[in-house]
Amino acid sequence: MQKVFVYGTLRAGEINDIGEAAVRHGIGAPTLLGHTTVRGHLYDFGPYPGFVRDETGVPVHGDVYAIEAELIAVLDEIEEVYPGVEGLFIAEDVSLEVDGVATTCRFYPVSKQAVKGLPEIRSGDWVVYRRSREN
């Protein structure tokens, strides 16, 4: 099992729900390990957010899942992360805590250059922000 931190459309109930992605591909369901935050800046790309990690930033809310290794390829495809191809999202590891337990997770941030001129989501919570835009 691998661990992944999701902060945007891969969160439960969102358009790229990680659990639904696993089902669509016949992969075992992810196990939610907990909710946590990672410091940085969250930006509004319209239908999805982009996260720039920054220790001086706000707490960005997300969920940590234990997933089957096969699901990594599916998540990479959703985020358009391909070996040798420079895209919007990149795959990195982040150290964080879930319920006081330190762990390392894969996650999908964007580069600082990609967010120039975009509005920042100051709450650090994509789901709350997206829902507020709909009202």
N, C-alpha and C positions, 0 to 999 in steps of 0.2 A: 504494500500500500504506500502511496505517496500522499503528501499533503499539499493543499492549494488554498490560497487566500483569495476570495472573490469579493469585489467591492462595487460592481456595477450590474450589467445585464446578465451576468452569470448567477446572481443571487436568486434564491427561491422566489418564484412568482414573477420574475422578470422575463423579458422576451427570449433570453438565451439560458433560462433556468438550467443549472448544472445537472439536476436530477433528471429532467426531461431529456437533456442531451444524452445522458447515459442510457436511458430507456430506448431512445430512438436508434441507438447503435448496438443494442443488446449487451450492454456492459452493466455490471453490478452497480446497484444504487450507491451513491456517495453517502458517507456517514458524517453528519454534522458534528464537529467536535466542539464548536462554540462560536461565540461572537467576540470580536476584538477590534482594536483600532491600530492603525499604523500612521505615523506622522507624515504629512505631506500636503499636497494641494490637489483638489479635485476640480476638473474643468468640464464645462458643458459643451459637448460636441453635437448637441441636438438629440439624436435618438440614443446616445450612449455617453458615458463619462470617460475621461482620461485622467489618470493619476500620475502625478510627479512626486516621487518620494523626496522628502526634505525634513530633516529632524527638527527644524524650526517651524514647520507648518502646523496645521490643525490636525486633530485626530480624525483620520478617515476611517469610517465604519465599514466593516465587512465581516464575512463569515469564513471559518476555516473548516475544510472538509478533508476527510481521508478518502482517497479515491483509488480505484484500480489503475494500474500503470497504463492500461490501454486507453483510458479516458484522456490522458495527456495529449495524444494525437488529435482527438476530437476538439479539445479546448484550443490547441494550437490552430486548428483549422478555423474555428469560430473567430479567433482573434487575428487570423491571417498572419501567423508567425511561421515562416518557412526557413529552413537552413539556407544561408547564403543570400537571403533576400531581405533588403531593408524595408520595413513597413512601419506603420503607425505604432503598433504595439510591439513590445519586446518581452521575452520571457526571462525572468530573473528570479533569484531566491531572495527571500526576506526573512529575517529573524524577528520573531514576535512572541508574545505570551498569550496563551489561552487558559483562562482560569488559573493564572499563576504559574503555569508550566511553560517553560521556554521550548520553542520548536522552530524549525525552519520550513518554510513553505515556498512553493512556486507561486508567482503572481505575474500579472501582465500590466506593467506601467507603460507610459508614453514618454517621449523625450521632452525636455524643456522647450525645445524649438517648436514642437508641434502645437503648443498651447498659446502661442503669441496671439493676442487679440481676442481670445475666448473668455467668456465670463467664468469666474471662479465660483464654485459651489462652496460657500463659506461654512455651511453646516457640516461638510465632510460626509454627508449621507446621501447617496444617490437616490435611494428609494423614497425617502421623505421629500427630497427636492423634486423628483419626477412627479410624485403625486400632487405636490403643491402647484405645479405647472398645469395640471389637468383641471384644476378647480377655478 
